[in-house]
């Protein structure tokens, strides 16, 4: 026996184990899910309202273990929110090293269940198996949701404002506090590390996206590559450039402290939880006011300009992997 659970061989989980330890974690109950996950069900069925668009996104979790299920839900839900949508349906693929076994798979599914239930998201299917081919788990989610908005980067115009919420490197710092506190201990107190650990509760952008989605020209969740990576992607997609106000970019004092101590490029540190919103110039003040009313920290950090007229070189490198390897 393994932690009170059956030790299992390589391969798909047996039906009784799936029913007892995996399928029970189905997130929120939604009336539009007509057929949900079950043994022998090849696919779920969802009733979809006429006139709505389906937003779909898929992301894995890499570089995190503790809290990976919570991270997985939020980063996928954030992508739906960036299309002006409400995340509603979630599919998960778990490929777990046999050494970690069923206890790890169950832990991840419990985290997913609680995060989904809190946001009204139904877990509608997926795949779970144990493998001897990998040393680390492969955890992938696909989120779907309904939206009434059609955002395209090609609609961005010179003169549009660029707003960001919260502060740079939010997710990356949280991952370091969870998985590599040894890197932080020479430079931060235990209380400061514990504070950063709690930032995982701020990686959702659903609240801020809902507040400004009717004002936005485009929204983006800067994950790998951090803030600068996300801005580089917007410039590349739109064919435009950016005049960035470096002094306006919100940086938490603890992030600044760690960046200086470890020689880290905090602007390229993975930043789920930050929402980048491109809004027409005449809507900037309204957007900032709405975010303030929702008690969401936000700042105007730059303006969109014609190609070649920007003031910064942006790229999509990711700093977290270098830090985790130290």
C-alpha positions as CSV (number, residue, x, y, z in Angstrom):
1,X,0.0,0.0,0.0
2,X,1.1,3.6,-0.7
3,X,0.0,6.3,1.8
4,X,-3.1,4.2,2.4
5,X,-3.8,3.9,-1.4
6,X,-3.1,0.9,-3.7
7,X,0.3,0.9,-5.4
8,X,-0.4,0.8,-9.1
9,X,1.4,-0.4,-12.2
10,X,2.3,1.7,-15.2
11,X,-0.6,2.7,-17.4
12,X,-4.1,4.1,-17.2
13,X,-5.7,4.0,-13.8
14,X,-8.3,1.1,-13.3
15,X,-11.9,2.1,-13.4
16,X,-12.5,1.6,-9.7
17,X,-9.6,3.8,-8.8
18,X,-10.7,6.5,-11.2
19,X,-14.2,6.5,-9.7
20,X,-12.9,6.5,-6.1
21,X,-10.0,8.9,-6.3
22,X,-10.1,11.0,-9.5
23,X,-13.6,11.4,-11.0
24,X,-15.1,12.6,-7.7
25,X,-13.1,15.9,-8.2
26,X,-15.4,17.4,-10.8
27,X,-15.3,21.1,-9.8
28,X,-18.6,23.0,-10.0
29,X,-21.9,21.5,-11.0
30,X,-23.2,23.4,-14.2
31,X,-26.6,22.8,-15.8
32,X,-25.2,23.3,-19.3
33,X,-23.0,20.2,-18.9
34,X,-25.4,17.5,-20.1
35,X,-22.8,14.6,-20.1
36,X,-19.8,14.9,-17.8
37,X,-16.8,12.7,-17.2
38,X,-17.4,9.0,-16.5
39,X,-16.1,5.5,-17.2
40,X,-16.9,4.6,-20.8
41,X,-17.9,8.2,-21.8
42,X,-15.7,9.2,-24.8
43,X,-16.6,12.9,-24.6
44,X,-18.7,15.4,-22.6
45,X,-21.6,17.2,-24.0
46,X,-22.4,20.9,-23.3
47,X,-25.4,23.0,-24.3
48,X,-24.1,26.2,-25.8
49,X,-26.2,29.4,-26.1
50,X,-26.7,30.9,-29.5
51,X,-24.8,34.1,-30.2
52,X,-21.9,33.3,-27.9
53,X,-18.3,32.6,-28.9
54,X,-16.3,29.7,-27.5
55,X,-12.9,30.7,-26.1
56,X,-10.5,27.8,-25.7
57,X,-7.0,27.7,-24.2
58,X,-4.5,25.0,-23.1
59,X,-1.5,25.4,-20.9
60,X,0.8,23.0,-18.9
61,X,2.3,23.6,-15.5
62,X,6.1,23.3,-15.6
63,X,8.5,24.4,-12.8
64,X,6.0,24.0,-10.0
65,X,5.0,21.0,-7.9
66,X,3.3,22.3,-4.7
67,X,0.1,24.0,-5.6
68,X,0.5,22.8,-9.2
69,X,-3.3,22.0,-9.5
70,X,-4.2,25.5,-8.3
71,X,-1.7,27.1,-10.7
72,X,-3.1,25.0,-13.6
73,X,-6.6,26.2,-13.1
74,X,-5.8,29.8,-12.8
75,X,-3.4,30.2,-15.7
76,X,-5.9,28.5,-18.0
77,X,-8.8,30.5,-16.6
78,X,-6.8,33.7,-17.1
79,X,-6.5,33.0,-20.8
80,X,-10.2,32.8,-21.2
81,X,-10.7,36.0,-19.2
82,X,-8.3,37.7,-21.5
83,X,-10.7,37.1,-24.3
84,X,-13.5,38.7,-22.3
85,X,-14.9,35.3,-21.4
86,X,-16.1,33.5,-18.3
87,X,-14.2,30.2,-17.8
88,X,-16.7,27.3,-17.5
89,X,-15.3,23.9,-18.6
90,X,-12.0,22.2,-17.8
91,X,-10.2,19.2,-19.2
92,X,-7.1,17.8,-17.5
93,X,-4.3,15.4,-18.6
94,X,-2.2,14.0,-15.8
95,X,0.8,11.8,-16.6
96,X,2.4,10.9,-13.3
97,X,5.7,9.1,-12.6
98,X,4.9,5.7,-11.1
99,X,7.1,6.6,-8.1
100,X,4.8,9.4,-7.2
101,X,1.8,7.3,-7.9
102,X,-1.9,7.8,-7.0
103,X,-1.3,10.0,-4.0
104,X,0.2,12.7,-6.2
105,X,-2.5,12.4,-8.8
106,X,-5.2,12.7,-6.1
107,X,-3.5,15.7,-4.5
108,X,-3.4,17.5,-7.9
109,X,-7.1,16.7,-8.6
110,X,-8.2,17.9,-5.1
111,X,-6.4,21.2,-5.8
112,X,-8.1,21.5,-9.2
113,X,-11.5,20.6,-7.8
114,X,-11.4,23.3,-5.1
115,X,-10.1,26.0,-7.5
116,X,-12.7,25.1,-10.1
117,X,-15.5,25.0,-7.6
118,X,-14.6,28.4,-6.3
119,X,-14.8,29.9,-9.8
120,X,-17.9,28.0,-11.1
121,X,-15.9,25.8,-13.5
122,X,-16.9,22.2,-14.2
123,X,-14.3,19.5,-14.8
124,X,-15.7,17.7,-17.8
125,X,-13.0,15.2,-18.7
126,X,-9.4,14.3,-19.1
127,X,-6.8,11.5,-18.9
128,X,-4.9,10.1,-16.0
129,X,-2.1,7.5,-16.1
130,X,1.1,6.5,-14.4
131,X,4.4,6.2,-16.4
132,X,8.0,5.1,-16.0
133,X,9.2,7.3,-18.9
134,X,9.3,10.6,-17.0
135,X,10.9,11.7,-13.8
136,X,8.6,14.6,-13.3
137,X,4.8,14.9,-13.7
138,X,3.2,16.2,-16.9
139,X,0.2,18.3,-16.0
140,X,-1.8,19.9,-18.8
141,X,-5.2,21.7,-18.7
142,X,-7.6,22.8,-21.4
143,X,-10.1,25.5,-20.4
144,X,-13.2,26.6,-22.3
145,X,-15.6,29.4,-21.7
146,X,-18.2,31.6,-23.3
147,X,-17.5,35.2,-24.5
148,X,-19.3,38.0,-26.3
149,X,-16.1,39.8,-27.2
150,X,-13.9,39.5,-30.3
151,X,-10.4,40.8,-29.4
152,X,-7.7,40.7,-32.1
153,X,-4.2,42.2,-31.7
154,X,-4.6,43.6,-35.3
155,X,-7.2,46.0,-33.9
156,X,-4.7,47.7,-31.6
157,X,-4.0,51.3,-32.7
158,X,-1.2,53.8,-32.2
159,X,-2.1,56.0,-29.2
160,X,-3.8,53.2,-27.3
161,X,-2.8,53.0,-23.6
162,X,-1.2,50.0,-22.0
163,X,-2.4,49.3,-18.4
164,X,-1.0,46.6,-16.1
165,X,-2.5,45.3,-12.9
166,X,-0.7,44.1,-9.7
167,X,3.1,43.8,-9.9
168,X,5.8,42.2,-12.1
169,X,7.0,38.6,-11.5
170,X,4.0,37.7,-9.3
171,X,3.8,34.1,-10.3
172,X,7.5,33.5,-10.6
173,X,8.1,34.8,-7.1
174,X,5.4,32.6,-5.7
175,X,6.9,29.5,-7.4
176,X,10.3,30.3,-5.9
177,X,8.8,30.7,-2.4
178,X,7.0,27.4,-2.8
179,X,9.7,25.3,-4.5
180,X,13.0,27.0,-3.8
181,X,12.8,28.9,-0.5
182,X,16.5,28.0,0.0
183,X,17.3,30.6,-2.7
184,X,15.4,33.3,-0.8
185,X,16.4,32.5,2.8
186,X,19.8,34.2,2.6
187,X,18.0,37.5,1.6
188,X,14.6,37.4,3.1
189,X,13.1,36.7,6.5
190,X,10.8,33.7,7.1
191,X,7.9,36.1,7.4
192,X,8.7,37.7,4.0
193,X,9.0,34.3,2.3
194,X,5.6,33.3,3.8
195,X,4.2,36.5,2.5
196,X,5.4,35.7,-1.1
197,X,4.0,32.2,-0.8
198,X,0.6,33.7,-0.2
199,X,0.8,35.5,-3.6
200,X,-0.6,32.4,-5.2
201,X,-4.0,33.7,-4.1
202,X,-3.6,36.7,-6.4
203,X,-2.8,34.9,-9.7
204,X,-6.3,35.1,-11.0
205,X,-7.2,38.0,-13.4
206,X,-10.9,37.2,-13.7
207,X,-12.0,40.1,-11.5
208,X,-10.0,42.8,-13.3
209,X,-10.7,41.4,-16.8
210,X,-14.4,41.4,-16.1
211,X,-14.2,45.0,-14.9
212,X,-12.7,46.4,-18.1
213,X,-13.5,43.9,-20.9
214,X,-16.1,46.2,-22.5
215,X,-13.4,49.0,-22.7
216,X,-10.5,46.9,-23.9
217,X,-9.1,46.7,-27.4
218,X,-7.0,43.7,-26.3
219,X,-6.0,41.9,-23.1
220,X,-3.1,39.6,-22.4
221,X,-1.9,37.4,-19.5
222,X,2.0,37.7,-19.4
223,X,3.1,34.1,-18.4
224,X,6.4,32.8,-19.7
225,X,8.7,35.7,-20.5
226,X,7.1,37.9,-17.8
227,X,5.9,41.4,-18.4
228,X,8.4,42.2,-21.1
229,X,7.7,38.9,-22.8
230,X,4.0,39.6,-22.8
231,X,4.6,43.1,-24.2
232,X,6.8,41.8,-26.9
233,X,4.1,39.4,-27.9
234,X,1.6,42.2,-28.2
235,X,4.0,44.3,-30.3
236,X,4.7,41.3,-32.6
237,X,1.0,40.4,-33.1
238,X,0.0,44.0,-33.7
239,X,2.9,45.0,-35.9
240,X,3.3,48.1,-33.7
241,X,5.7,49.3,-31.0
242,X,5.6,50.6,-27.4
243,X,6.7,53.7,-25.6
244,X,7.2,52.3,-22.1
245,X,7.4,54.4,-18.8
246,X,9.8,52.3,-16.8
247,X,9.1,54.4,-13.6
248,X,5.4,53.6,-13.8
249,X,5.8,49.8,-13.7
250,X,4.7,48.4,-10.3
251,X,7.4,46.4,-8.6
252,X,6.8,44.9,-5.2
253,X,9.7,45.7,-2.7
254,X,10.3,42.0,-2.0
255,X,10.6,41.3,-5.8
256,X,13.0,44.2,-6.2
257,X,15.0,42.9,-3.2
258,X,15.3,39.3,-4.6
259,X,16.0,40.6,-8.1
260,X,19.0,42.6,-6.8
261,X,20.3,39.8,-4.5
262,X,20.1,37.1,-7.2
263,X,20.9,39.3,-10.2
264,X,17.5,38.4,-11.6
265,X,15.8,40.0,-14.5
266,X,12.4,40.6,-12.8
267,X,10.8,42.0,-16.0
268,X,11.2,38.6,-17.6
269,X,10.0,36.6,-14.6
270,X,6.8,34.6,-15.3
271,X,3.8,36.8,-14.3
272,X,0.5,35.1,-14.3
273,X,-1.8,37.3,-12.1
274,X,-0.8,40.4,-14.0
275,X,-3.3,41.6,-16.6
276,X,-2.1,43.7,-19.5
277,X,-4.9,45.7,-21.0
278,X,-4.7,47.8,-24.2
279,X,-7.4,50.4,-24.2
280,X,-8.2,53.3,-26.6
281,X,-6.8,56.6,-25.4
282,X,-10.2,58.1,-24.5
283,X,-11.0,55.1,-22.2
284,X,-7.8,55.0,-20.2
285,X,-9.1,57.0,-17.2
286,X,-12.4,55.1,-17.1
287,X,-10.5,51.8,-17.1
288,X,-8.1,52.9,-14.3
289,X,-11.1,54.2,-12.3
290,X,-13.0,51.0,-12.6
291,X,-9.9,49.0,-11.4
292,X,-9.5,51.3,-8.5
293,X,-13.1,50.9,-7.5
294,X,-12.6,47.1,-7.5
295,X,-9.5,47.7,-5.3
296,X,-7.2,46.2,-8.0
297,X,-3.8,47.9,-8.1
298,X,-3.2,49.1,-11.7
299,X,-1.0,51.6,-13.6
300,X,-0.7,53.1,-17.0
301,X,2.8,51.9,-18.1
302,X,3.0,53.0,-21.7
303,X,1.4,53.9,-25.0
304,X,1.2,52.1,-28.3
305,X,3.3,53.8,-31.1
306,X,4.0,53.2,-34.7
307,X,6.6,50.5,-35.5
308,X,10.1,51.9,-35.1
309,X,9.1,54.7,-32.7
310,X,9.3,52.7,-29.4
311,X,11.8,53.3,-26.7
312,X,12.6,49.7,-25.6
313,X,13.8,46.4,-27.0
314,X,11.6,43.6,-25.8
315,X,12.0,39.8,-26.1
316,X,10.4,36.7,-24.6
317,X,13.2,35.0,-22.6
318,X,12.1,33.4,-19.3
319,X,14.1,34.1,-16.1
320,X,12.5,31.5,-13.8
321,X,14.3,28.5,-15.3
322,X,17.7,30.1,-14.6
323,X,16.8,30.8,-11.0
324,X,15.4,27.3,-10.4
325,X,18.7,25.8,-11.7
326,X,20.8,27.8,-9.2
